[in-house]
Amino acid sequence: MWWNDYWHGPWMLFGPGMMIIFVIVCFALMAFMMRGTAQRPAAGRALEILRERYARGEINETEFEQRRRLLEQS
C-alpha cells in the first residue's frame, strides 16, 4: 500500500514551513513588544520638571536637593 512511486509533493514542506513562519512571527512580536520598553525616558524629563518647580518657587532648596538626589539614583 505505501510502497509505490507516489511522492507527496510540496505538501510535505507545509508543516516545517509553517513552523518556521510561526517562530519568525513570535520573534517579531517579541522584538516589537520589547522595543517599547527600551524607549522609556530617563529621569531627564522629571529633573527638568523639578527644576521648573524650583524656579517658580513651588518647592524650597532642601526639597529640590532631596528630590534631585532621589531622581539621580534611579
PDB file with SEQRES, HELIX, SHEET and CRYST1 records, atoms N, CA, C and O in Angstrom:
SEQRES   1 A   74  MET TRP TRP ASN ASP TYR TRP HIS GLY PRO TRP MET LEU          
SEQRES   2 A   74  PHE GLY PRO GLY MET MET ILE ILE PHE VAL ILE VAL CYS          
SEQRES   3 A   74  PHE ALA LEU MET ALA PHE MET MET ARG GLY THR ALA GLN          
SEQRES   4 A   74  ARG PRO ALA ALA GLY ARG ALA LEU GLU ILE LEU ARG GLU          
SEQRES   5 A   74  ARG TYR ALA ARG GLY GLU ILE ASN GLU THR GLU PHE GLU          
SEQRES   6 A   74  GLN ARG ARG ARG LEU LEU GLU GLN SER                          
HELIX    1 AA1 GLY A    9  LEU A   13  5                                   5    
HELIX    2 AA2 PHE A   14  ALA A   38  1                                  25    
HELIX    3 AA3 GLY A   44  ARG A   56  1                                  13    
HELIX    4 AA4 GLU A   61  GLN A   73  1                                  13    
CRYST1    1.000    1.000    1.000  90.00  90.00  90.00 P 1           1          
ATOM      1  N   MET A   1       0.811  -1.181   0.000  1.00  0.00           N  
ATOM      2  CA  MET A   1       0.000   0.000   0.000  1.00  0.00           C  
ATOM      3  C   MET A   1       0.865   1.260   0.000  1.00  0.00           C  
ATOM      4  O   MET A   1       0.595   2.167  -0.787  1.00  0.00           O  
ATOM      5  N   TRP A   2       1.895   1.355   0.850  1.00  0.00           N  
ATOM      6  CA  TRP A   2       2.745   2.522   0.898  1.00  0.00           C  
ATOM      7  C   TRP A   2       3.966   2.385   0.004  1.00  0.00           C  
ATOM      8  O   TRP A   2       4.747   3.330  -0.113  1.00  0.00           O  
ATOM      9  N   TRP A   3       4.146   1.256  -0.614  1.00  0.00           N  
ATOM     10  CA  TRP A   3       5.333   1.038  -1.434  1.00  0.00           C  
ATOM     11  C   TRP A   3       5.048   1.324  -2.890  1.00  0.00           C  
ATOM     12  O   TRP A   3       5.016   0.409  -3.712  1.00  0.00           O  
ATOM     13  N   ASN A   4       4.845   2.559  -3.208  1.00  0.00           N  
ATOM     14  CA  ASN A   4       4.646   2.932  -4.606  1.00  0.00           C  
ATOM     15  C   ASN A   4       5.508   4.143  -4.934  1.00  0.00           C  
ATOM     16  O   ASN A   4       6.256   4.624  -4.083  1.00  0.00           O  
ATOM     17  N   ASP A   5       5.408   4.622  -6.128  1.00  0.00           N  
ATOM     18  CA  ASP A   5       6.213   5.758  -6.551  1.00  0.00           C  
ATOM     19  C   ASP A   5       5.517   7.096  -6.317  1.00  0.00           C  
ATOM     20  O   ASP A   5       5.920   8.117  -6.876  1.00  0.00           O  
ATOM     21  N   TYR A   6       4.495   7.089  -5.507  1.00  0.00           N  
ATOM     22  CA  TYR A   6       3.760   8.327  -5.242  1.00  0.00           C  
ATOM     23  C   TYR A   6       4.585   9.220  -4.314  1.00  0.00           C  
ATOM     24  O   TYR A   6       4.996   8.801  -3.232  1.00  0.00           O  
ATOM     25  N   TRP A   7       4.820  10.466  -4.761  1.00  0.00           N  
ATOM     26  CA  TRP A   7       5.546  11.431  -3.945  1.00  0.00           C  
ATOM     27  C   TRP A   7       4.534  12.448  -3.437  1.00  0.00           C  
ATOM     28  O   TRP A   7       3.657  12.883  -4.183  1.00  0.00           O  
ATOM     29  N   HIS A   8       4.653  12.814  -2.210  1.00  0.00           N  
ATOM     30  CA  HIS A   8       3.659  13.691  -1.593  1.00  0.00           C  
ATOM     31  C   HIS A   8       3.719  15.123  -2.094  1.00  0.00           C  
ATOM     32  O   HIS A   8       2.853  15.930  -1.758  1.00  0.00           O  
ATOM     33  N   GLY A   9       4.681  15.437  -2.855  1.00  0.00           N  
ATOM     34  CA  GLY A   9       4.766  16.760  -3.464  1.00  0.00           C  
ATOM     35  C   GLY A   9       5.106  17.851  -2.466  1.00  0.00           C  
ATOM     36  O   GLY A   9       5.733  17.593  -1.439  1.00  0.00           O  
ATOM     37  N   PRO A  10       4.693  19.055  -2.770  1.00  0.00           N  
ATOM     38  CA  PRO A  10       5.067  20.187  -1.913  1.00  0.00           C  
ATOM     39  C   PRO A  10       4.336  20.187  -0.568  1.00  0.00           C  
ATOM     40  O   PRO A  10       4.699  20.955   0.323  1.00  0.00           O  
ATOM     41  N   TRP A  11       3.323  19.348  -0.407  1.00  0.00           N  
ATOM     42  CA  TRP A  11       2.578  19.348   0.854  1.00  0.00           C  
ATOM     43  C   TRP A  11       3.415  18.881   2.034  1.00  0.00           C  
ATOM     44  O   TRP A  11       3.127  19.244   3.175  1.00  0.00           O  
ATOM     45  N   MET A  12       4.429  18.094   1.784  1.00  0.00           N  
ATOM     46  CA  MET A  12       5.248  17.639   2.901  1.00  0.00           C  
ATOM     47  C   MET A  12       6.130  18.762   3.446  1.00  0.00           C  
ATOM     48  O   MET A  12       6.696  18.618   4.529  1.00  0.00           O  
ATOM     49  N   LEU A  13       6.259  19.877   2.720  1.00  0.00           N  
ATOM     50  CA  LEU A  13       7.006  21.034   3.212  1.00  0.00           C  
ATOM     51  C   LEU A  13       6.110  22.014   3.967  1.00  0.00           C  
ATOM     52  O   LEU A  13       6.605  22.968   4.568  1.00  0.00           O  
ATOM     53  N   PHE A  14       4.822  21.792   3.942  1.00  0.00           N  
ATOM     54  CA  PHE A  14       3.877  22.713   4.567  1.00  0.00           C  
ATOM     55  C   PHE A  14       4.076  22.772   6.086  1.00  0.00           C  
ATOM     56  O   PHE A  14       4.097  23.861   6.660  1.00  0.00           O  
ATOM     57  N   GLY A  15       4.220  21.630   6.733  1.00  0.00           N  
ATOM     58  CA  GLY A  15       4.381  21.587   8.194  1.00  0.00           C  
ATOM     59  C   GLY A  15       5.635  22.303   8.661  1.00  0.00           C  
ATOM     60  O   GLY A  15       5.540  23.215   9.482  1.00  0.00           O  
ATOM     61  N   PRO A  16       6.814  21.923   8.167  1.00  0.00           N  
ATOM     62  CA  PRO A  16       8.026  22.633   8.593  1.00  0.00           C  
ATOM     63  C   PRO A  16       8.021  24.115   8.189  1.00  0.00           C  
ATOM     64  O   PRO A  16       8.531  24.964   8.920  1.00  0.00           O  
ATOM     65  N   GLY A  17       7.454  24.411   7.045  1.00  0.00           N  
ATOM     66  CA  GLY A  17       7.388  25.808   6.604  1.00  0.00           C  
ATOM     67  C   GLY A  17       6.525  26.645   7.534  1.00  0.00           C  
ATOM     68  O   GLY A  17       6.885  27.772   7.877  1.00  0.00           O  
ATOM     69  N   MET A  18       5.382  26.093   7.945  1.00  0.00           N  
ATOM     70  CA  MET A  18       4.510  26.811   8.869  1.00  0.00           C  
ATOM     71  C   MET A  18       5.179  26.984  10.228  1.00  0.00           C  
ATOM     72  O   MET A  18       4.999  28.011  10.881  1.00  0.00           O  
ATOM     73  N   MET A  19       5.944  25.992  10.654  1.00  0.00           N  
ATOM     74  CA  MET A  19       6.645  26.100  11.927  1.00  0.00           C  
ATOM     75  C   MET A  19       7.700  27.205  11.878  1.00  0.00           C  
ATOM     76  O   MET A  19       7.852  27.960  12.838  1.00  0.00           O  
ATOM     77  N   ILE A  20       8.416  27.302  10.782  1.00  0.00           N  
ATOM     78  CA  ILE A  20       9.418  28.357  10.625  1.00  0.00           C  
ATOM     79  C   ILE A  20       8.741  29.727  10.619  1.00  0.00           C  
ATOM     80  O   ILE A  20       9.228  30.663  11.253  1.00  0.00           O  
ATOM     81  N   ILE A  21       7.635  29.844   9.914  1.00  0.00           N  
ATOM     82  CA  ILE A  21       6.893  31.111   9.889  1.00  0.00           C  
ATOM     83  C   ILE A  21       6.398  31.467  11.283  1.00  0.00           C  
ATOM     84  O   ILE A  21       6.459  32.630  11.681  1.00  0.00           O  
ATOM     85  N   PHE A  22       5.909  30.483  12.027  1.00  0.00           N  
ATOM     86  CA  PHE A  22       5.425  30.715  13.388  1.00  0.00           C  
ATOM     87  C   PHE A  22       6.546  31.230  14.292  1.00  0.00           C  
ATOM     88  O   PHE A  22       6.334  32.159  15.071  1.00  0.00           O  
ATOM     89  N   VAL A  23       7.719  30.642  14.197  1.00  0.00           N  
ATOM     90  CA  VAL A  23       8.852  31.077  15.018  1.00  0.00           C  
ATOM     91  C   VAL A  23       9.268  32.498  14.648  1.00  0.00           C  
ATOM     92  O   VAL A  23       9.578  33.299  15.530  1.00  0.00           O  
ATOM     93  N   ILE A  24       9.278  32.819  13.365  1.00  0.00           N  
ATOM     94  CA  ILE A  24       9.643  34.167  12.925  1.00  0.00           C  
ATOM     95  C   ILE A  24       8.634  35.189  13.438  1.00  0.00           C  
ATOM     96  O   ILE A  24       9.018  36.268  13.888  1.00  0.00           O  
ATOM     97  N   VAL A  25       7.358  34.858  13.375  1.00  0.00           N  
ATOM     98  CA  VAL A  25       6.317  35.759  13.875  1.00  0.00           C  
ATOM     99  C   VAL A  25       6.471  35.960  15.381  1.00  0.00           C  
ATOM    100  O   VAL A  25       6.310  37.079  15.869  1.00  0.00           O  
ATOM    101  N   CYS A  26       6.779  34.897  16.126  1.00  0.00           N  
ATOM    102  CA  CYS A  26       6.974  35.021  17.574  1.00  0.00           C  
ATOM    103  C   CYS A  26       8.140  35.947  17.891  1.00  0.00           C  
ATOM    104  O   CYS A  26       8.029  36.797  18.774  1.00  0.00           O  
ATOM    105  N   PHE A  27       9.257  35.794  17.183  1.00  0.00           N  
ATOM    106  CA  PHE A  27      10.407  36.664  17.414  1.00  0.00           C  
ATOM    107  C   PHE A  27      10.086  38.110  17.043  1.00  0.00           C  
ATOM    108  O   PHE A  27      10.513  39.041  17.726  1.00  0.00           O  
ATOM    109  N   ALA A  28       9.339  38.294  15.969  1.00  0.00           N  
ATOM    110  CA  ALA A  28       8.969  39.653  15.559  1.00  0.00           C  
ATOM    111  C   ALA A  28       8.075  40.304  16.610  1.00  0.00           C  
ATOM    112  O   ALA A  28       8.248  41.483  16.919  1.00  0.00           O  
ATOM    113  N   LEU A  29       7.130  39.561  17.158  1.00  0.00           N  
ATOM    114  CA  LEU A  29       6.268  40.102  18.205  1.00  0.00           C  
ATOM    115  C   LEU A  29       7.067  40.443  19.458  1.00  0.00           C  
ATOM    116  O   LEU A  29       6.845  41.487  20.072  1.00  0.00           O  
ATOM    117  N   MET A  30       7.985  39.577  19.834  1.00  0.00           N  
ATOM    118  CA  MET A  30       8.825  39.855  20.994  1.00  0.00           C  
ATOM    119  C   MET A  30       9.657  41.113  20.783  1.00  0.00           C  
ATOM    120  O   MET A  30       9.762  41.947  21.682  1.00  0.00           O  
ATOM    121  N   ALA A  31      10.237  41.251  19.620  1.00  0.00           N  
ATOM    122  CA  ALA A  31      11.050  42.432  19.328  1.00  0.00           C  
ATOM    123  C   ALA A  31      10.196  43.692  19.347  1.00  0.00           C  
ATOM    124  O   ALA A  31      10.625  44.733  19.845  1.00  0.00           O  
ATOM    125  N   PHE A  32       8.994  43.596  18.807  1.00  0.00           N  
ATOM    126  CA  PHE A  32       8.096  44.754  18.792  1.00  0.00           C  
ATOM    127  C   PHE A  32       7.685  45.146  20.203  1.00  0.00           C  
ATOM    128  O   PHE A  32       7.639  46.332  20.531  1.00  0.00           O  
ATOM    129  N   MET A  33       7.388  44.162  21.035  1.00  0.00           N  
ATOM    130  CA  MET A  33       6.961  44.450  22.400  1.00  0.00           C  
ATOM    131  C   MET A  33       8.112  44.967  23.261  1.00  0.00           C  
ATOM    132  O   MET A  33       7.899  45.820  24.123  1.00  0.00           O  
ATOM    133  N   MET A  34       9.303  44.472  23.045  1.00  0.00           N  
ATOM    134  CA  MET A  34      10.443  44.907  23.842  1.00  0.00           C  
ATOM    135  C   MET A  34      10.977  46.258  23.395  1.00  0.00           C  
ATOM    136  O   MET A  34      11.652  46.946  24.161  1.00  0.00           O  
ATOM    137  N   ARG A  35      10.684  46.635  22.181  1.00  0.00           N  
ATOM    138  CA  ARG A  35      11.139  47.926  21.676  1.00  0.00           C  
ATOM    139  C   ARG A  35      10.522  49.060  22.485  1.00  0.00           C  
ATOM    140  O   ARG A  35      11.185  50.070  22.721  1.00  0.00           O  
ATOM    141  N   GLY A  36       9.292  48.923  22.910  1.00  0.00           N  
ATOM    142  CA  GLY A  36       8.623  49.958  23.695  1.00  0.00           C  
ATOM    143  C   GLY A  36       9.234  50.144  25.067  1.00  0.00           C  
ATOM    144  O   GLY A  36       9.221  51.256  25.594  1.00  0.00           O  
ATOM    145  N   THR A  37       9.770  49.089  25.661  1.00  0.00           N  
ATOM    146  CA  THR A  37      10.362  49.221  26.982  1.00  0.00           C  
ATOM    147  C   THR A  37      11.711  49.907  26.926  1.00  0.00           C  
ATOM    148  O   THR A  37      12.118  50.530  27.906  1.00  0.00           O  
ATOM    149  N   ALA A  38      12.409  49.816  25.824  1.00  0.00           N  
ATOM    150  CA  ALA A  38      13.727  50.424  25.721  1.00  0.00           C  
ATOM    151  C   ALA A  38      13.644  51.925  25.476  1.00  0.00           C  
ATOM    152  O   ALA A  38      14.643  52.626  25.639  1.00  0.00           O  
ATOM    153  N   GLN A  39      12.495  52.427  25.095  1.00  0.00           N  
ATOM    154  CA  GLN A  39      12.367  53.831  24.755  1.00  0.00           C  
ATOM    155  C   GLN A  39      11.778  54.668  25.876  1.00  0.00           C  
ATOM    156  O   GLN A  39      11.336  55.793  25.642  1.00  0.00           O  
ATOM    157  N   ARG A  40      11.766  54.138  27.081  1.00  0.00           N  
ATOM    158  CA  ARG A  40      11.261  54.927  28.198  1.00  0.00           C  
ATOM    159  C   ARG A  40      12.209  56.078  28.483  1.00  0.00           C  
ATOM    160  O   ARG A  40      13.427  55.899  28.486  1.00  0.00           O  
ATOM    161  N   PRO A  41      11.655  57.259  28.723  1.00  0.00           N  
ATOM    162  CA  PRO A  41      12.538  58.378  29.035  1.00  0.00           C  
ATOM    163  C   PRO A  41      13.172  58.193  30.402  1.00  0.00           C  
ATOM    164  O   PRO A  41      12.546  57.665  31.322  1.00  0.00           O  
ATOM    165  N   ALA A  42      14.387  58.620  30.526  1.00  0.00           N  
ATOM    166  CA  ALA A  42      15.102  58.507  31.793  1.00  0.00           C  
ATOM    167  C   ALA A  42      14.625  59.608  32.736  1.00  0.00           C  
ATOM    168  O   ALA A  42      13.602  60.246  32.490  1.00  0.00           O  
ATOM    169  N   ALA A  43      15.350  59.817  33.780  1.00  0.00           N  
ATOM    170  CA  ALA A  43      14.966  60.813  34.773  1.00  0.00           C  
ATOM    171  C   ALA A  43      15.149  62.237  34.252  1.00  0.00           C  
ATOM    172  O   ALA A  43      14.887  63.191  34.984  1.00  0.00           O  
ATOM    173  N   GLY A  44      15.586  62.403  33.023  1.00  0.00           N  
ATOM    174  CA  GLY A  44      15.835  63.727  32.464  1.00  0.00           C  
ATOM    175  C   GLY A  44      14.622  64.630  32.465  1.00  0.00           C  
ATOM    176  O   GLY A  44      14.712  65.790  32.869  1.00  0.00           O  
ATOM    177  N   ARG A  45      13.491  64.116  32.020  1.00  0.00           N  
ATOM    178  CA  ARG A  45      12.272  64.932  31.973  1.00  0.00           C  
ATOM    179  C   ARG A  45      11.779  65.248  33.382  1.00  0.00           C  
ATOM    180  O   ARG A  45      11.311  66.357  33.641  1.00  0.00           O  
ATOM    181  N   ALA A  46      11.882  64.282  34.289  1.00  0.00           N  
ATOM    182  CA  ALA A  46      11.453  64.527  35.667  1.00  0.00           C  
ATOM    183  C   ALA A  46      12.334  65.577  36.329  1.00  0.00           C  
ATOM    184  O   ALA A  46      11.847  66.416  37.088  1.00  0.00           O  
ATOM    185  N   LEU A  47      13.616  65.530  36.044  1.00  0.00           N  
ATOM    186  CA  LEU A  47      14.537  66.517  36.603  1.00  0.00           C  
ATOM    187  C   LEU A  47      14.252  67.903  36.033  1.00  0.00           C  
ATOM    188  O   LEU A  47      14.370  68.909  36.734  1.00  0.00           O  
ATOM    189  N   GLU A  48      13.881  67.947  34.776  1.00  0.00           N  
ATOM    190  CA  GLU A  48      13.525  69.227  34.159  1.00  0.00           C  
ATOM    191  C   GLU A  48      12.283  69.826  34.827  1.00  0.00           C  
ATOM    192  O   GLU A  48      12.243  71.027  35.097  1.00  0.00           O  
ATOM    193  N   ILE A  49      11.290  69.010  35.089  1.00  0.00           N  
ATOM    194  CA  ILE A  49      10.075  69.475  35.768  1.00  0.00           C  
ATOM    195  C   ILE A  49      10.410  69.940  37.174  1.00  0.00           C  
ATOM    196  O   ILE A  49       9.890  70.954  37.640  1.00  0.00           O  
ATOM    197  N   LEU A  50      11.283  69.198  37.852  1.00  0.00           N  
ATOM    198  CA  LEU A  50      11.685  69.579  39.201  1.00  0.00           C  
ATOM    199  C   LEU A  50      12.373  70.950  39.194  1.00  0.00           C  
ATOM    200  O   LEU A  50      12.116  71.779  40.066  1.00  0.00           O  
ATOM    201  N   ARG A  51      13.241  71.183  38.216  1.00  0.00           N  
ATOM    202  CA  ARG A  51      13.909  72.488  38.114  1.00  0.00           C  
ATOM    203  C   ARG A  51      12.903  73.612  37.848  1.00  0.00           C  
ATOM    204  O   ARG A  51      13.041  74.712  38.382  1.00  0.00           O  
ATOM    205  N   GLU A  52      11.893  73.331  37.023  1.00  0.00           N  
ATOM    206  CA  GLU A  52      10.864  74.337  36.742  1.00  0.00           C  
ATOM    207  C   GLU A  52      10.081  74.670  38.006  1.00  0.00           C  
ATOM    208  O   GLU A  52       9.784  75.835  38.270  1.00  0.00           O  
ATOM    209  N   ARG A  53       9.748  73.647  38.782  1.00  0.00           N  
ATOM    210  CA  ARG A  53       9.013  73.886  40.025  1.00  0.00           C  
ATOM    211  C   ARG A  53       9.845  74.696  41.012  1.00  0.00           C  
ATOM    212  O   ARG A  53       9.320  75.559  41.715  1.00  0.00           O  
ATOM    213  N   TYR A  54      11.146  74.414  41.062  1.00  0.00           N  
ATOM    214  CA  TYR A  54      12.037  75.172  41.939  1.00  0.00           C  
ATOM    215  C   TYR A  54      12.151  76.619  41.461  1.00  0.00           C  
ATOM    216  O   TYR A  54      12.162  77.544  42.273  1.00  0.00           O  
ATOM    217  N   ALA A  55      12.236  76.810  40.163  1.00  0.00           N  
ATOM    218  CA  ALA A  55      12.341  78.161  39.610  1.00  0.00           C  
ATOM    219  C   ALA A  55      11.075  78.972  39.871  1.00  0.00           C  
ATOM    220  O   ALA A  55      11.146  80.182  40.085  1.00  0.00           O  
ATOM    221  N   ARG A  56       9.919  78.314  39.854  1.00  0.00           N  
ATOM    222  CA  ARG A  56       8.666  79.022  40.125  1.00  0.00           C  
ATOM    223  C   ARG A  56       8.447  79.267  41.607  1.00  0.00           C  
ATOM    224  O   ARG A  56       7.547  80.018  41.982  1.00  0.00           O  
ATOM    225  N   GLY A  57       9.257  78.646  42.455  1.00  0.00           N  
ATOM    226  CA  GLY A  57       9.125  78.837  43.894  1.00  0.00           C  
ATOM    227  C   GLY A  57       8.136  77.893  44.549  1.00  0.00           C  
ATOM    228  O   GLY A  57       7.739  78.119  45.692  1.00  0.00           O  
ATOM    229  N   GLU A  58       7.726  76.838  43.853  1.00  0.00           N  
ATOM    230  CA  GLU A  58       6.774  75.887  44.428  1.00  0.00           C  
ATOM    231  C   GLU A  58       7.421  75.011  45.500  1.00  0.00           C  
ATOM    232  O   GLU A  58       6.747  74.554  46.423  1.00  0.00           O  
ATOM    233  N   ILE A  59       8.726  74.778  45.376  1.00  0.00           N  
ATOM    234  CA  ILE A  59       9.447  73.978  46.363  1.00  0.00           C  
ATOM    235  C   ILE A  59      10.682  74.747  46.801  1.00  0.00           C  
ATOM    236  O   ILE A  59      11.197  75.580  46.056  1.00  0.00           O  
ATOM    237  N   ASN A  60      11.162  74.466  48.019  1.00  0.00           N  
ATOM    238  CA  ASN A  60      12.348  75.164  48.503  1.00  0.00           C  
ATOM    239  C   ASN A  60      13.611  74.396  48.114  1.00  0.00           C  
ATOM    240  O   ASN A  60      13.545  73.341  47.485  1.00  0.00           O  
ATOM    241  N   GLU A  61      14.766  74.952  48.504  1.00  0.00           N  
ATOM    242  CA  GLU A  61      16.045  74.389  48.072  1.00  0.00           C  
ATOM    243  C   GLU A  61      16.305  73.005  48.663  1.00  0.00           C  
ATOM    244  O   GLU A  61      16.815  72.127  47.967  1.00  0.00           O  
ATOM    245  N   THR A  62      15.969  72.801  49.914  1.00  0.00           N  
ATOM    246  CA  THR A  62      16.224  71.488  50.526  1.00  0.00           C  
ATOM    247  C   THR A  62      15.362  70.407  49.888  1.00  0.00           C  
ATOM    248  O   THR A  62      15.833  69.296  49.648  1.00  0.00           O  
ATOM    249  N   GLU A  63      14.098  70.731  49.612  1.00  0.00           N  
ATOM    250  CA  GLU A  63      13.232  69.753  48.952  1.00  0.00           C  
ATOM    251  C   GLU A  63      13.716  69.465  47.529  1.00  0.00           C  
ATOM    252  O   GLU A  63      13.662  68.325  47.066  1.00  0.00           O  
ATOM    253  N   PHE A  64      14.187  70.503  46.844  1.00  0.00           N  
ATOM    254  CA  PHE A  64      14.735  70.324  45.497  1.00  0.00           C  
ATOM    255  C   PHE A  64      15.936  69.378  45.521  1.00  0.00           C  
ATOM    256  O   PHE A  64      16.026  68.464  44.702  1.00  0.00           O  
ATOM    257  N   GLU A  65      16.859  69.598  46.462  1.00  0.00           N  
ATOM    258  CA  GLU A  65      18.056  68.764  46.544  1.00  0.00           C  
ATOM    259  C   GLU A  65      17.712  67.317  46.888  1.00  0.00           C  
ATOM    260  O   GLU A  65      18.292  66.388  46.325  1.00  0.00           O  
ATOM    261  N   GLN A  66      16.776  67.127  47.808  1.00  0.00           N  
ATOM    262  CA  GLN A  66      16.365  65.763  48.173  1.00  0.00           C  
ATOM    263  C   GLN A  66      15.785  65.028  46.972  1.00  0.00           C  
ATOM    264  O   GLN A  66      16.153  63.885  46.699  1.00  0.00           O  
ATOM    265  N   ARG A  67      14.890  65.679  46.265  1.00  0.00           N  
ATOM    266  CA  ARG A  67      14.249  65.031  45.113  1.00  0.00           C  
ATOM    267  C   ARG A  67      15.234  64.841  43.959  1.00  0.00           C  
ATOM    268  O   ARG A  67      15.153  63.844  43.241  1.00  0.00           O  
ATOM    269  N   ARG A  68      16.150  65.768  43.775  1.00  0.00           N  
ATOM    270  CA  ARG A  68      17.150  65.635  42.724  1.00  0.00           C  
ATOM    271  C   ARG A  68      18.048  64.431  42.987  1.00  0.00           C  
ATOM    272  O   ARG A  68      18.344  63.661  42.073  1.00  0.00           O  
ATOM    273  N   ARG A  69      18.480  64.270  44.232  1.00  0.00           N  
ATOM    274  CA  ARG A  69      19.311  63.106  44.570  1.00  0.00           C  
ATOM    275  C   ARG A  69      18.542  61.812  44.356  1.00  0.00           C  
ATOM    276  O   ARG A  69      19.098  60.825  43.875  1.00  0.00           O  
ATOM    277  N   LEU A  70      17.275  61.818  44.711  1.00  0.00           N  
ATOM    278  CA  LEU A  70      16.452  60.611  44.519  1.00  0.00           C  
ATOM    279  C   LEU A  70      16.303  60.273  43.049  1.00  0.00           C  
ATOM    280  O   LEU A  70      16.360  59.102  42.674  1.00  0.00           O  
ATOM    281  N   LEU A  71      16.112  61.282  42.209  1.00  0.00           N  
ATOM    282  CA  LEU A  71      15.981  61.048  40.767  1.00  0.00           C  
ATOM    283  C   LEU A  71      17.287  60.576  40.137  1.00  0.00           C  
ATOM    284  O   LEU A  71      17.278  59.744  39.230  1.00  0.00           O  
ATOM    285  N   GLU A  72      18.391  61.098  40.611  1.00  0.00           N  
ATOM    286  CA  GLU A  72      19.682  60.711  40.035  1.00  0.00           C  
ATOM    287  C   GLU A  72      20.119  59.323  40.456  1.00  0.00           C  
ATOM    288  O   GLU A  72      20.967  58.722  39.795  1.00  0.00           O  
ATOM    289  N   GLN A  73      19.565  58.796  41.537  1.00  0.00           N  
ATOM    290  CA  GLN A  73      19.876  57.445  41.973  1.00  0.00           C  
ATOM    291  C   GLN A  73      19.242  56.408  41.055  1.00  0.00           C  
ATOM    292  O   GLN A  73      19.830  55.354  40.812  1.00  0.00           O  
ATOM    293  N   SER A  74      18.062  56.693  40.550  1.00  0.00           N  
ATOM    294  CA  SER A  74      17.353  55.698  39.724  1.00  0.00           C  
ATOM    295  C   SER A  74      17.722  55.748  38.287  1.00  0.00           C  
ATOM    296  O   SER A  74      17.201  54.969  37.488  1.00  0.00           O  
TER     297      SER A  74                                                      
END                                                                             
